[in-house]
Amino acid sequence: MSDFTLDDRLAGDSLAVLDLDLCTVRLMNDARYPWLLLVPMRADVTELVDLGADDRLRLIEEIAGASKALKAVSGCDKLNVGALGNMVPQLHVHIVARFVGDAAWPGPVWGVGAAEPYPDGAGRELSERLSQAVARELQ
C-alpha cells in the first residue's frame, strides 16, 4: 500500500470520502449524478485480475457496502456499477446513482453533457454524509 498513488485525473475529478481496508472512496465532482469511485490502494493495478484473491473478495464487499450507502443517501432509482478503465488505466470502480429522467437516462452517463461541479460546500457535505453511511454499512 505504501507505493499506491491515486491517478491525477481521478484525484482532480473527485472529492475524498474515506479510506476503507482496500479502497479509497471518492465522490465524483458532478452534481448531476451522485457518483462514487472505489480505487484499490494497491500499486500498479489496472485490472480486477491483478488483485490477489483476498483483495478481489474485499473489493466486492466494499462495492456492496458503498452501493447500499449511496442508495440510502441518494434515494436513487437504480445503481450503475462498472469498471471501465479506458481513460484512466488505474483500477477503479464506478458506482453511479441514477434517477428516472436524469440527464442521461436511460443510457450511460459517459459522454452526456459536461460535468457540473457541486456548488459551494454541497460536495463536501454530501461526501461527509456518504462517509458516515459507507462506514456504517461496512462495520
DSSP file (Angstrom, degrees, kcal/mol; ACC not computed):
  #  RESIDUE AA STRUCTURE BP1 BP2  ACC     N-H-->O    O-->H-N    N-H-->O    O-->H-N    TCO  KAPPA ALPHA  PHI   PSI    X-CA   Y-CA   Z-CA
    1    1 A M    >         0   0    0      0, 0.0     3,-1.5     0, 0.0    41,-0.0   0.000 360.0 360.0 360.0 -24.1    0.0    0.0    0.0
    2    2 A S  T 3   +     0   0    0      1,-0.3    40,-0.1    41,-0.0    39,-0.0   0.765 360.0  50.9 -66.3 -24.6    2.9    2.4    0.6
    3    3 A D  T 3  S+     0   0    0     38,-0.1    -1,-0.3     2,-0.0    41,-0.2   0.451  83.6 120.0 -90.7  -0.6    3.6    2.7   -3.2
    4    4 A F    <   +     0   0    0     -3,-1.5     2,-0.4    37,-0.2    39,-0.1  -0.439  36.5 177.5 -68.7 133.2    0.0    3.5   -4.0
    5    5 A T        -     0   0    0     -2,-0.2     2,-0.2    37,-0.2    37,-0.1  -0.990  29.3-123.5-135.3 128.0   -0.6    6.8   -5.7
    6    6 A L        -     0   0    0     -2,-0.4    35,-0.0     1,-0.1     5,-0.0  -0.512  38.4-101.8 -70.1 133.1   -4.1    8.0   -6.9
    7    7 A D     >  -     0   0    0     -2,-0.2     4,-2.5     1,-0.1     5,-0.2  -0.267  27.1-126.5 -53.4 136.8   -4.2    8.8  -10.5
    8    8 A D  H  > S+     0   0    0      1,-0.2     4,-2.5     2,-0.2     5,-0.2   0.856 108.3  52.3 -58.3 -38.4   -4.1   12.6  -11.1
    9    9 A R  H  > S+     0   0    0      2,-0.2     4,-1.7     1,-0.2    -1,-0.2   0.926 110.6  47.0 -67.3 -43.1   -7.2   12.6  -13.2
   10   10 A L  H  > S+     0   0    0      1,-0.2     4,-0.5     2,-0.2    -2,-0.2   0.923 113.9  48.8 -62.1 -43.3   -9.2   10.7  -10.6
   11   11 A A  H >< S+     0   0    0     -4,-2.5     3,-0.7     1,-0.2    -2,-0.2   0.904 112.9  47.4 -62.6 -41.5   -7.9   13.0   -7.9
   12   12 A G  H 3< S+     0   0    0     -4,-2.5    -1,-0.2     1,-0.2    -2,-0.2   0.770 113.5  46.8 -72.6 -26.4   -8.8   16.1   -9.9
   13   13 A D  H 3< S+     0   0    0     -4,-1.7    16,-2.9    -5,-0.2     2,-0.3   0.406 113.6  47.5 -94.7   1.2  -12.3   15.0  -10.8
   14   14 A S  E <<  -A   28   0A   0     -3,-0.7     2,-0.4    -4,-0.5    14,-0.2  -0.884  67.7-125.8-143.7 167.5  -13.3   13.9   -7.4
   15   15 A L  E     -A   27   0A   0     12,-2.8    12,-2.9    -2,-0.3     2,-0.1  -0.904  37.8-104.7-114.5 143.9  -13.5   14.6   -3.7
   16   16 A A  E     +A   26   0A   0     -2,-0.4    10,-0.2    10,-0.2     3,-0.1  -0.424  38.5 169.1 -66.5 138.5  -12.2   12.4   -0.9
   17   17 A V  E     -     0   0A   0      8,-2.5     2,-0.3     1,-0.3     9,-0.2   0.712  56.3 -54.7-111.3 -64.8  -14.9   10.5    1.1
   18   18 A L  E     -A   25   0A   0      7,-1.1     7,-3.3   112,-0.0     2,-0.5  -0.967  42.8-108.1-168.9 165.9  -13.0    7.9    3.2
   19   19 A D  E     -A   24   0A   0     -2,-0.3     5,-0.2     5,-0.2     2,-0.1  -0.911  31.3-168.5-105.6 133.4  -10.4    5.1    3.1
   20   20 A L        -     0   0    0      3,-3.7   115,-0.0    -2,-0.5    42,-0.0  -0.327  46.6 -80.1-102.4-171.3  -11.6    1.6    3.6
   21   21 A D  S    S+     0   0    0     -2,-0.1     3,-0.1     1,-0.1    37,-0.0   0.904 125.7   6.2 -60.0 -41.3   -9.5   -1.6    4.2
   22   22 A L  S    S+     0   0    0     36,-0.1    19,-3.1     1,-0.1     2,-0.3   0.808 124.3  51.0-107.5 -47.0   -8.8   -1.9    0.5
   23   23 A C  E     - B   0  40A   0     17,-0.3    -3,-3.7    18,-0.1     2,-0.5  -0.645  61.2-137.6-105.7 149.8  -10.2    1.1   -1.4
   24   24 A T  E     -AB  19  39A   0     15,-2.4    15,-2.4    -2,-0.3     2,-0.5  -0.890  31.1-142.4 -91.5 135.7  -10.1    4.8   -1.2
   25   25 A V  E     -AB  18  38A   0     -7,-3.3    -8,-2.5    -2,-0.5    -7,-1.1  -0.869  21.4-177.4-106.3 132.8  -13.6    6.1   -1.8
   26   26 A R  E     -AB  16  37A   0     11,-2.6    11,-2.7    -2,-0.5     2,-0.6  -0.927  22.7-135.7-129.4 150.6  -14.1    9.3   -3.8
   27   27 A L  E     -AB  15  36A   0    -12,-2.9   -12,-2.8    -2,-0.3     9,-0.2  -0.939  28.2-124.2-105.5 120.5  -17.1   11.3   -4.8
   28   28 A M  E     -A   14   0A   0      7,-3.2     2,-2.0    -2,-0.6     7,-0.4  -0.417  21.4-124.0 -61.7 137.7  -17.1   12.5   -8.5
   29   29 A N  S    S+     0   0    0    -16,-2.9     2,-0.3    -2,-0.1    -1,-0.1  -0.453  76.1 111.5 -86.2  66.5  -17.5   16.2   -8.6
   30   30 A D    >   -     0   0    0     -2,-2.0     3,-1.5     3,-0.3    -2,-0.1  -0.873  50.6-163.6-142.0 103.0  -20.5   16.2  -10.8
   31   31 A A  T 3  S+     0   0    0     85,-3.8    -1,-0.1    -2,-0.3    84,-0.1   0.593  82.0  75.5 -67.8 -10.8  -23.8   17.3   -9.2
   32   32 A R  T 3  S+     0   0    0      1,-0.2    -1,-0.3    84,-0.2    71,-0.2   0.814 109.0  21.1 -69.6 -28.4  -25.9   15.7  -11.9
   33   33 A Y  S <  S-     0   0    0     -3,-1.5     2,-0.4    -5,-0.1    -3,-0.3  -0.970  76.8-127.3-142.6 120.8  -25.3   12.2  -10.5
   34   34 A P        +     0   0    0      0, 0.0    63,-3.1     0, 0.0     2,-0.4  -0.602  47.8 175.9 -62.9 123.8  -24.2   11.2   -7.0
   35   35 A W  E     - C   0  96A   0     -2,-0.4    -7,-3.2    -7,-0.4     2,-0.3  -0.959  20.2-163.3-148.2 115.4  -21.3    9.0   -8.1
   36   36 A L  E     -BC  27  95A   0     59,-2.8    59,-2.7    -2,-0.4     2,-0.4  -0.729   3.9-157.5 -99.9 150.2  -18.7    7.2   -6.1
   37   37 A L  E     -BC  26  94A   0    -11,-2.7   -11,-2.6    -2,-0.3     2,-0.5  -0.989   2.8-160.3-119.6 135.2  -15.4    5.8   -7.2
   38   38 A L  E     -BC  25  93A   0     55,-2.2    55,-2.6    -2,-0.4   -13,-0.2  -0.981  10.3-174.2-113.6 123.0  -13.7    3.0   -5.3
   39   39 A V  E     -B   24   0A   0    -15,-2.4   -15,-2.4    -2,-0.5    53,-0.2  -0.954  24.5-128.5-120.9 112.2   -9.9    2.7   -6.0
   40   40 A P  E     -B   23   0A   0      0, 0.0     2,-2.0     0, 0.0   -17,-0.3  -0.378  20.3-129.4 -58.7 132.0   -8.0   -0.2   -4.6
   41   41 A M        +     0   0    0    -19,-3.1     2,-0.4    -2,-0.1   -37,-0.2  -0.444  68.7 117.5 -86.0  65.9   -5.0    1.2   -2.8
   42   42 A R    >   -     0   0    0     -2,-2.0     3,-0.7     3,-0.1   -37,-0.2  -0.993  66.4-113.4-132.2 137.5   -2.5   -1.1   -4.5
   43   43 A A  T 3  S+     0   0    0     -2,-0.4   -39,-0.1     1,-0.2   -41,-0.0  -0.425  90.5   5.0 -72.5 143.6    0.3   -0.1   -6.7
   44   44 A D  T 3  S+     0   0    0      1,-0.2     2,-0.6   -41,-0.2    -1,-0.2   0.817  84.2 146.6  58.5  39.2    0.3   -0.9  -10.4
   45   45 A V    <   +     0   0    0     -3,-0.7    46,-2.8    -5,-0.2    -1,-0.2  -0.932   7.9 152.6-108.8 119.4   -3.2   -2.5  -10.6
   46   46 A T        +     0   0    0     -2,-0.6     2,-0.3    44,-0.3    46,-0.2   0.625  61.9  42.4-115.3 -22.4   -5.1   -1.9  -13.8
   47   47 A E  S >  S-     0   0    0     44,-0.1     3,-1.8     1,-0.1     4,-0.4  -0.904  78.5-118.6-127.6 153.8   -7.4   -4.9  -13.9
   48   48 A L  G >  S+     0   0    0     -2,-0.3     3,-1.6     1,-0.3    -1,-0.1   0.872 115.6  59.5 -53.9 -39.1   -9.5   -6.8  -11.4
   49   49 A V  G 3  S+     0   0    0      1,-0.3    -1,-0.3    -3,-0.0     7,-0.1   0.601  90.1  71.3 -70.8 -10.1   -7.4   -9.9  -12.1
   50   50 A D  G <  S+     0   0    0     -3,-1.8    -1,-0.3     2,-0.1     2,-0.2   0.663  85.1  84.7 -76.4 -16.6   -4.3   -8.0  -11.0
   51   51 A L  S <  S-     0   0    0     -3,-1.6     2,-0.0    -4,-0.4    -9,-0.0  -0.580  87.9-111.8 -82.9 148.3   -5.6   -8.2   -7.4
   52   52 A G     >  -     0   0    0     -2,-0.2     4,-2.4     1,-0.1     5,-0.2  -0.273  36.9 -98.3 -69.0 166.2   -5.0  -11.2   -5.2
   53   53 A A  H  > S+     0   0    0      1,-0.2     4,-2.0     2,-0.2     5,-0.2   0.888 123.6  49.8 -57.7 -43.6   -7.9  -13.5   -4.3
   54   54 A D  H  > S+     0   0    0      1,-0.2     4,-2.3     2,-0.2    -1,-0.2   0.904 111.6  48.8 -64.0 -40.8   -8.4  -11.9   -0.9
   55   55 A D  H  > S+     0   0    0      2,-0.2     4,-2.7     1,-0.2    -1,-0.2   0.870 108.0  54.6 -67.3 -36.3   -8.4   -8.4   -2.3
   56   56 A R  H  X S+     0   0    0     -4,-2.4     4,-1.9     2,-0.2    -2,-0.2   0.928 110.9  45.2 -62.6 -43.4  -10.9   -9.4   -5.0
   57   57 A L  H  X S+     0   0    0     -4,-2.0     4,-1.9     2,-0.2    -2,-0.2   0.910 112.8  50.7 -64.9 -41.7  -13.3  -10.6   -2.3
   58   58 A R  H  X S+     0   0    0     -4,-2.3     4,-2.5     1,-0.2    -2,-0.2   0.903 107.3  54.9 -62.5 -41.1  -12.7   -7.5   -0.2
   59   59 A L  H  X S+     0   0    0     -4,-2.7     4,-2.7     1,-0.2    -1,-0.2   0.919 106.2  50.7 -59.6 -44.6  -13.4   -5.3   -3.3
   60   60 A I  H  X S+     0   0    0     -4,-1.9     4,-2.4     1,-0.2    -1,-0.2   0.916 111.2  48.5 -60.9 -42.6  -16.8   -7.0   -3.8
   61   61 A E  H  X S+     0   0    0     -4,-1.9     4,-2.4     2,-0.2    -1,-0.2   0.896 112.5  48.1 -64.8 -39.7  -17.7   -6.4   -0.2
   62   62 A E  H  X S+     0   0    0     -4,-2.5     4,-2.5     2,-0.2     5,-0.2   0.874 110.6  51.3 -69.8 -36.7  -16.6   -2.7   -0.3
   63   63 A I  H  X S+     0   0    0     -4,-2.7     4,-2.5    -5,-0.2    -2,-0.2   0.931 111.3  48.6 -61.9 -45.0  -18.6   -2.2   -3.6
   64   64 A A  H  X S+     0   0    0     -4,-2.4     4,-2.4    -5,-0.2    -2,-0.2   0.927 113.4  45.9 -62.6 -45.5  -21.7   -3.7   -1.9
   65   65 A G  H  X S+     0   0    0     -4,-2.4     4,-2.1     1,-0.2    -1,-0.2   0.919 114.7  46.5 -64.6 -43.8  -21.3   -1.5    1.2
   66   66 A A  H  X S+     0   0    0     -4,-2.5     4,-2.6     2,-0.2    -1,-0.2   0.874 111.8  52.8 -65.9 -36.8  -20.7    1.6   -0.8
   67   67 A S  H  X S+     0   0    0     -4,-2.5     4,-2.5    -5,-0.2    -2,-0.2   0.934 109.3  47.8 -64.2 -46.8  -23.6    0.8   -3.1
   68   68 A K  H  X S+     0   0    0     -4,-2.4     4,-2.3     1,-0.2    -2,-0.2   0.915 113.8  48.3 -59.2 -43.5  -26.0    0.4   -0.2
   69   69 A A  H  X S+     0   0    0     -4,-2.1     4,-2.6     2,-0.2     5,-0.2   0.917 111.5  48.7 -64.7 -44.3  -24.8    3.6    1.3
   70   70 A L  H  X S+     0   0    0     -4,-2.6     4,-2.6     1,-0.2     6,-0.3   0.903 112.2  49.0 -63.7 -41.0  -25.1    5.5   -1.9
   71   71 A K  H  X S+     0   0    0     -4,-2.5     4,-2.2     2,-0.2     5,-0.4   0.914 113.3  47.0 -64.6 -42.4  -28.6    4.2   -2.5
   72   72 A A  H  < S+     0   0    0     -4,-2.3    -2,-0.2    -5,-0.2    -1,-0.2   0.907 117.5  41.7 -65.9 -42.7  -29.7    5.1    1.0
   73   73 A V  H  < S+     0   0    0     -4,-2.6    -2,-0.2    -5,-0.2    -1,-0.2   0.884 123.9  35.6 -73.8 -39.1  -28.3    8.6    0.9
   74   74 A S  H  < S-     0   0    0     -4,-2.6    -2,-0.2    -5,-0.2    -3,-0.2   0.771  88.1-140.5 -89.0 -26.8  -29.4    9.5   -2.6
   75   75 A G     <  +     0   0    0     -4,-2.2    -3,-0.1    -5,-0.3    -4,-0.1   0.791  40.9 176.2  68.6  27.2  -32.8    7.7   -2.8
   76   76 A C        -     0   0    0     -5,-0.4    23,-0.2    -6,-0.3    -1,-0.1  -0.098  39.2-135.2 -66.2 162.7  -31.9    6.7   -6.4
   77   77 A D  S    S+     0   0    0     21,-2.0     2,-0.3     1,-0.3    22,-0.2   0.755  85.2   6.5 -84.2 -29.3  -34.0    4.5   -8.7
   78   78 A K  E     -D   98   0A   0     20,-1.8    20,-3.2     2,-0.0     2,-0.4  -0.992  62.8-137.4-155.2 147.6  -31.1    2.4   -9.9
   79   79 A L  E     -D   97   0A   0     -2,-0.3     2,-0.5    18,-0.2    18,-0.2  -0.945  11.9-157.5-109.5 133.6  -27.3    1.9   -9.3
   80   80 A N  E     -D   96   0A   0     16,-2.5    16,-3.1    -2,-0.4     2,-0.4  -0.955  14.1-175.0-106.6 126.5  -24.9    1.5  -12.2
   81   81 A V  E     +D   95   0A   0     -2,-0.5     2,-0.3    14,-0.2    14,-0.2  -0.984  17.0 140.4-124.6 129.0  -21.7   -0.3  -11.2
   82   82 A G  E     -D   94   0A   0     12,-2.0    12,-3.5    -2,-0.4     2,-0.5  -0.991  41.3-145.5-164.8 157.0  -18.8   -0.7  -13.5
   83   83 A A        +     0   0    0     -2,-0.3    10,-0.1    10,-0.2   -35,-0.1  -0.941  32.7 153.5-126.8 106.5  -15.0   -0.8  -14.0
   84   84 A L        -     0   0    0     -2,-0.5    -1,-0.1     8,-0.3     9,-0.1   0.896  16.7-176.9-100.2 -63.1  -14.0    0.5  -17.5
   85   85 A G        +     0   0    0      7,-0.1     8,-0.0     5,-0.1     6,-0.0   0.677  39.6 126.5  73.4  17.7  -10.5    2.0  -17.3
   86   86 A N  S    S+     0   0    0      1,-0.1    -1,-0.1     3,-0.0     0, 0.0   0.877  84.4  27.0 -74.7 -36.4  -10.4    3.2  -20.9
   87   87 A M  S    S+     0   0    0      1,-0.3    -1,-0.1     2,-0.0     0, 0.0   0.825 134.6  31.0 -92.5 -37.8   -9.5    6.8  -20.0
   88   88 A V        -     0   0    0      1,-0.1    -1,-0.3     2,-0.1     4,-0.1  -0.962  68.8-161.9-123.6 110.7   -7.7    6.1  -16.7
   89   89 A P        +     0   0    0      0, 0.0    -1,-0.1     0, 0.0     3,-0.1   0.748  59.5 105.4 -69.4 -22.7   -6.0    2.7  -16.6
   90   90 A Q  S    S-     0   0    0      1,-0.1   -44,-0.3   -51,-0.0    -2,-0.1  -0.369  88.8-100.5 -58.2 130.8   -5.7    2.6  -12.7
   91   91 A L        +     0   0    0    -46,-2.8     2,-0.3   -44,-0.1    -1,-0.1  -0.327  60.1 154.4 -57.8 125.0   -8.3    0.1  -11.5
   92   92 A H        -     0   0    0    -46,-0.2     2,-0.5   -53,-0.2    -8,-0.3  -0.980  33.4-140.4-152.0 146.5  -11.3    2.0  -10.2
   93   93 A V  E     -C   38   0A   0    -55,-2.6   -55,-2.2    -2,-0.3     2,-0.4  -0.936  13.0-145.7-114.6 128.1  -15.0    1.0   -9.8
   94   94 A H  E     -CD  37  82A   0    -12,-3.5   -12,-2.0    -2,-0.5     2,-0.4  -0.753  12.4-174.2 -90.3 134.8  -17.8    3.5  -10.6
   95   95 A I  E     -CD  36  81A   0    -59,-2.7   -59,-2.8    -2,-0.4     2,-0.5  -0.934  14.0-173.3-126.9 107.4  -21.0    3.4   -8.6
   96   96 A V  E     -CD  35  80A   0    -16,-3.1   -16,-2.5    -2,-0.4     2,-0.5  -0.889  19.8-140.5-111.2 124.3  -23.4    5.8  -10.1
   97   97 A A  E     - D   0  79A   0    -63,-3.1     2,-0.3    -2,-0.5   -18,-0.2  -0.719  27.4-164.3 -80.2 124.2  -26.8    6.7   -8.6
   98   98 A R  E     - D   0  78A   0    -20,-3.2   -21,-2.0    -2,-0.5   -20,-1.8  -0.862  10.9-163.1-116.8 147.8  -29.3    7.0  -11.4
   99   99 A F    >   -     0   0    0     -2,-0.3     3,-2.7   -23,-0.2     6,-0.2  -0.984  34.6-102.9-127.8 136.3  -32.8    8.5  -11.4
  100  100 A V  T 3  S+     0   0    0     -2,-0.4   -22,-0.0     1,-0.3    -2,-0.0  -0.404 113.5  20.4 -55.2 124.6  -35.5    8.0  -14.0
  101  101 A G  T 3  S+     0   0    0      1,-0.2    -1,-0.3    -2,-0.1    -3,-0.0   0.474  88.8 144.8  91.4   2.6  -35.4   11.2  -16.1
  102  102 A D  S X  S-     0   0    0     -3,-2.7     3,-1.1     1,-0.1    -1,-0.2  -0.160  71.4 -85.0 -66.5 173.9  -31.8   12.2  -15.2
  103  103 A A  T 3  S+     0   0    0      1,-0.3    -1,-0.1   -71,-0.2   -70,-0.1   0.724 128.6  29.1 -56.4 -26.3  -29.7   13.9  -17.9
  104  104 A A  T >  S+     0   0    0      3,-0.1     3,-1.7     8,-0.1    -1,-0.3   0.457  92.1 171.5-112.9  -3.1  -28.5   10.6  -19.4
  105  105 A W  T <   +     0   0    0     -3,-1.1    -5,-0.0     1,-0.3    -7,-0.0  -0.253  66.1   5.7 -59.1 136.7  -31.5    8.3  -18.6
  106  106 A P  T 3  S+     0   0    0      0, 0.0    -1,-0.3     0, 0.0     3,-0.1  -0.959 122.6  67.3 -94.6   7.2  -31.8    5.5  -19.6
  107  107 A G  S <  S-     0   0    0     -3,-1.7    -3,-0.1     1,-0.2     2,-0.0  -0.072  95.3 -71.7 -78.6-178.3  -28.3    5.5  -21.3
  108  108 A P        -     0   0    0      0, 0.0    -1,-0.2     0, 0.0     0, 0.0  -0.319  36.2-126.6 -71.5 159.0  -24.9    5.6  -19.7
  109  109 A V  S >  S+     0   0    0     -3,-0.1     3,-1.4     2,-0.1     2,-0.1   0.718  77.6 103.6 -79.8 -21.4  -23.6    8.8  -18.1
  110  110 A W  T 3  S+     0   0    0      1,-0.2     3,-0.1    -6,-0.0    -3,-0.0  -0.409  89.2   9.5 -68.9 133.7  -20.4    8.9  -20.0
  111  111 A G  T 3  S+     0   0    0      1,-0.2     2,-0.8     2,-0.2    -1,-0.2   0.551  92.5 123.9  80.3   8.6  -20.3   11.4  -22.9
  112  112 A V  S <  S-     0   0    0     -3,-1.4    -1,-0.2     1,-0.1    -8,-0.1  -0.875  79.6 -50.4-106.1 104.6  -23.6   13.2  -21.9
  113  113 A G  S    S-     0   0    0     -2,-0.8     2,-0.3    -3,-0.1    -2,-0.2  -0.007  83.7 -57.2  64.5-173.3  -23.0   16.9  -21.4
  114  114 A A        -     0   0    0      1,-0.1   -84,-0.0    -3,-0.1     0, 0.0  -0.784  58.6 -94.5-105.6 148.6  -20.3   18.4  -19.2
  115  115 A A        -     0   0    0     -2,-0.3   -85,-0.1     1,-0.1    -1,-0.1  -0.288  31.1-146.8 -57.5 143.5  -19.8   17.7  -15.5
  116  116 A E        -     0   0    0     -3,-0.0   -85,-3.8     3,-0.0   -84,-0.2  -0.910  18.7-135.7-115.6 100.4  -21.5   20.3  -13.2
  117  117 A P        -     0   0    0      0, 0.0   -87,-0.2     0, 0.0   -88,-0.1  -0.149  29.7 -95.2 -56.7 148.1  -19.3   20.7  -10.1
  118  118 A Y        -     0   0    0      1,-0.1     3,-0.2     3,-0.0     6,-0.0  -0.358  45.8-111.0 -60.4 140.7  -21.1   20.8   -6.8
  119  119 A P    >>  -     0   0    0      0, 0.0     3,-2.0     0, 0.0     4,-0.8  -0.195  63.7 -43.7 -68.3 169.5  -21.9   24.3   -5.6
  120  120 A D  T 34 S-     0   0    0      1,-0.3     0, 0.0     2,-0.1     0, 0.0  -0.006 125.3 -14.9 -38.5 116.0  -20.1   25.8   -2.6
  121  121 A G  T 3> S+     0   0    0     -3,-0.2     4,-2.4     1,-0.1    -1,-0.3   0.177 106.9 104.4  78.1 -18.6  -19.9   23.3    0.2
  122  122 A A  H <> S+     0   0    0     -3,-2.0     4,-2.5     1,-0.2     5,-0.2   0.888  80.8  48.7 -66.6 -39.2  -22.5   20.9   -1.2
  123  123 A G  H  X S+     0   0    0     -4,-0.8     4,-2.6     2,-0.2    -1,-0.2   0.911 112.7  48.0 -65.6 -42.2  -19.9   18.3   -2.4
  124  124 A R  H  > S+     0   0    0      2,-0.2     4,-2.1     1,-0.2    -2,-0.2   0.904 112.1  49.8 -65.2 -41.1  -18.2   18.4    0.9
  125  125 A E  H  X S+     0   0    0     -4,-2.4     4,-2.1     2,-0.2    -2,-0.2   0.926 113.5  45.3 -64.5 -45.0  -21.5   17.9    2.8
  126  126 A L  H  X S+     0   0    0     -4,-2.5     4,-2.8     1,-0.2     5,-0.2   0.904 110.7  54.6 -64.7 -41.0  -22.5   15.0    0.6
  127  127 A S  H  X S+     0   0    0     -4,-2.6     4,-2.3     1,-0.2    -1,-0.2   0.897 108.8  48.1 -58.6 -41.8  -19.1   13.5    0.9
  128  128 A E  H  X S+     0   0    0     -4,-2.1     4,-2.0     2,-0.2    -1,-0.2   0.906 111.7  49.1 -67.6 -41.9  -19.4   13.6    4.7
  129  129 A R  H  X S+     0   0    0     -4,-2.1     4,-2.1     1,-0.2    -2,-0.2   0.917 113.6  47.0 -62.4 -42.9  -22.9   12.0    4.7
  130  130 A L  H  X S+     0   0    0     -4,-2.8     4,-3.1     2,-0.2     5,-0.3   0.879 107.8  56.5 -67.2 -37.6  -21.6    9.3    2.4
  131  131 A S  H  X S+     0   0    0     -4,-2.3     4,-2.2    -5,-0.2    -1,-0.2   0.931 110.5  44.2 -58.1 -46.6  -18.5    8.7    4.5
  132  132 A Q  H  X S+     0   0    0     -4,-2.0     4,-2.1     2,-0.2    -1,-0.2   0.908 115.2  48.4 -65.1 -42.3  -20.7    8.1    7.6
  133  133 A A  H  X S+     0   0    0     -4,-2.1     4,-2.1     2,-0.2    -2,-0.2   0.908 112.5  47.2 -68.0 -42.4  -23.2    5.8    5.6
  134  134 A V  H  X S+     0   0    0     -4,-3.1     4,-1.8     2,-0.2    -1,-0.2   0.931 111.1  52.0 -64.4 -44.8  -20.4    3.7    4.0
  135  135 A A  H  < S+     0   0    0     -4,-2.2    -2,-0.2    -5,-0.3    -1,-0.2   0.901 109.6  49.9 -58.7 -41.7  -18.7    3.3    7.4
  136  136 A R  H >< S+     0   0    0     -4,-2.1     3,-1.1     1,-0.2    -1,-0.2   0.916 110.2  50.4 -62.3 -43.4  -22.0    2.1    8.9
  137  137 A E  H 3< S+     0   0    0     -4,-2.1    -1,-0.2     1,-0.2    -2,-0.2   0.811 114.7  43.3 -65.9 -30.0  -22.5   -0.4    6.1
  138  138 A L  T 3<        0   0    0     -4,-1.8    -1,-0.2     1,-0.2    -2,-0.2   0.154 360.0 360.0-107.0  19.3  -19.0   -1.9    6.4
  139  139 A Q    <         0   0    0     -3,-1.1    -1,-0.2    -4,-0.1    -2,-0.1   0.509 360.0 360.0 -61.7 360.0  -18.8   -2.1   10.2
